[in-house]
Amino acid sequence: MSTQLAALSNILSSGIATIESKYSQHGIPFPSIDEPFKPGPLDDDAVLAETIDHVIAAAAHLIALVKPAPRSVAECALSFYLPLSLSVVVSANVPEILREAGPEGLHIKNIGDKCGADPDKMGRILRYLATNHFFTEVLPDTFAGNRISSVLDTGKSVATLKADPMSKHDDTSGLPALLGHCTDEMLKAAVYLEDNTLDPKTSASQDPLDCPFSRAFGRESLFDFMEKPENDFRKRRFGAAMHGASSSISSGALLTGFDWKSLKQDALVVDVGGGIGSTTLQLTKAFHHLRYVIQDRPQVIPDGVRFWEGENPDALKSGRVQLTAHDFFEPQPIKTASVFFMRYITHDWPDAYAKKILKQLRIAAQSYTKLILYEFLVPYAAPSNKEFSHIPGAEVPIPPFPLLPNLGPVSNVTMVADLQMMIASNAKERTLGQFIDLVNGTGWKLVSIGRSPKDTMALFTFEPVEF
Ligand SMILES: C[S@@+](CC[C@H](N)C(=O)[O-])C[C@H]1O[C@@H](n2cnc3c(N)ncnc32)[C@H](O)[C@@H]1O
């Protein structure tokens, strides 16, 4: 019987061999960390995606085994410096400054001059990031961008960013915006996690305002907070961050987890709480025969119009895509939807509130209407007890020994999204059992779960039932 160390070593060596052979079969080199990130021809290769997940899980498992436990704790206790350092460099436009400097990089004196920060302090922050493979220290005190830092780059010139800082995140990938949202308002709220979890006044509360965000910023929702005039930059950044969230993870399950082609010509898809419409944009690119309505709070609609005017103005002009204000706690005015779709909505609300949203949609549904939720599905770190194995898509393959059933840190995006929801609104990402509990009594029944390699989210399809 193989030891854990030997089994992990085998997963790593066979995984690396598979990765190298896949790349050599396609006649392309494995991407260098010194080159900017670019989507590649193998990005949708399912075998490669699974192999990479196993390699990541094995490498993390190996580190957990071999690193002395006191060192694990001490390093973890100080790991908050990583997002904090990234926050500094993104706000100071360092990824753009270093892109303009090219592969030779720039000395910290010049970086400091260009971003108006003390060179010594900026250099120390950059060295910590380079030590963790964000950026490269090409010569002592001289830094260049690399593959990881390239995704923190808005793609705009430094001059443009300085001339119009409010628009920094408009028309970008949204990943620098996602980083900014997480390391600004969310990180400032997250430091209250311990106080909120252990305070008997808030510990068991389901009130969205009894959350760490309220402790940090006052008793108002994240959305009300964003809509204050002084938070206009944060609101625009949040819209872009949601777009970044879609581009950072494959949307495989969105497109393949439900048979969108089976919907009739001009069937209506309503993206409820659709934000600026970044998910609808992906659907419109893939499914031309459908009509789409994006509903959100009135304050969000102008940002949505601006987004569509940049991305696909014809869709608005032709009426194939419409943006309308609607409060999803109020009766749903559209009664002919083929699909009520929601991404990142149930995760924003504790069960009692999310149930109200689902009930309003059920009241407006026809017998043919489907409810589709595109959300994270929290995987247990324990083996499945097969409770829901009758639902297509509920079970996933068991990874090789000794990897955790949820592949450990491969599931971290889902795990931290769950904590992020606890911070923002006392809400949650849900396990499958928690989704079943959520829809119980709302008139919807889960009929399938669509998943796709590389997509950390799942597409849940529900059909109406009596309630
Ligand atoms: C996490 S964002 C998700 C946006 C979009 N579904 C996406 O995935 O890009 C949550 C959205 O819910 C909207 N929202 C919050 N409260 C709402 C309400 N009562 N009625 C309608 N939309 C609401 C917010 O404005 C925000 O756009």
PDBQT file of the ligand as one rigid body, heavy atoms in Angstrom, charges set to zero:
ROOT
HETATM    1  C1  LIG A 501     -24.322  39.698  -6.794  1.00  0.00    +0.000 C 
HETATM    2  S1  LIG A 501     -25.129  40.740  -7.914  1.00  0.00    +0.000 S 
HETATM    3  C2  LIG A 501     -25.428  39.642  -9.266  1.00  0.00    +0.000 C 
HETATM    4  C3  LIG A 501     -25.750  40.347 -10.505  1.00  0.00    +0.000 C 
HETATM    5  C4  LIG A 501     -25.959  39.434 -11.724  1.00  0.00    +0.000 C 
HETATM    6  N1  LIG A 501     -26.974  38.440 -11.492  1.00  0.00    +0.000 N 
HETATM    7  C5  LIG A 501     -24.663  38.785 -12.128  1.00  0.00    +0.000 C 
HETATM    8  O1  LIG A 501     -24.464  37.593 -11.853  1.00  0.00    +0.000 OA
HETATM    9  O2  LIG A 501     -23.808  39.462 -12.717  1.00  0.00    +0.000 OA
HETATM   10  C6  LIG A 501     -26.728  40.876  -7.159  1.00  0.00    +0.000 C 
HETATM   11  C7  LIG A 501     -27.664  41.777  -7.925  1.00  0.00    +0.000 C 
HETATM   12  O3  LIG A 501     -28.919  41.817  -7.235  1.00  0.00    +0.000 OA
HETATM   13  C8  LIG A 501     -29.449  43.111  -7.385  1.00  0.00    +0.000 C 
HETATM   14  N2  LIG A 501     -30.478  43.333  -6.366  1.00  0.00    +0.000 N 
HETATM   15  C9  LIG A 501     -30.325  43.470  -5.040  1.00  0.00    +0.000 A 
HETATM   16  N3  LIG A 501     -31.524  43.645  -4.440  1.00  0.00    +0.000 NA
HETATM   17  C10 LIG A 501     -32.452  43.592  -5.431  1.00  0.00    +0.000 A 
HETATM   18  C11 LIG A 501     -33.867  43.678  -5.448  1.00  0.00    +0.000 A 
HETATM   19  N4  LIG A 501     -34.562  43.824  -4.318  1.00  0.00    +0.000 N 
HETATM   20  N5  LIG A 501     -34.502  43.554  -6.634  1.00  0.00    +0.000 NA
HETATM   21  C12 LIG A 501     -33.788  43.394  -7.793  1.00  0.00    +0.000 A 
HETATM   22  N6  LIG A 501     -32.441  43.294  -7.838  1.00  0.00    +0.000 NA
HETATM   23  C13 LIG A 501     -31.776  43.395  -6.667  1.00  0.00    +0.000 A 
HETATM   24  C14 LIG A 501     -28.225  43.995  -7.208  1.00  0.00    +0.000 C 
HETATM   25  O4  LIG A 501     -28.446  45.309  -7.678  1.00  0.00    +0.000 OA
HETATM   26  C15 LIG A 501     -27.182  43.212  -7.997  1.00  0.00    +0.000 C 
HETATM   27  O5  LIG A 501     -27.137  43.612  -9.347  1.00  0.00    +0.000 OA
ENDROOT
TORSDOF 0
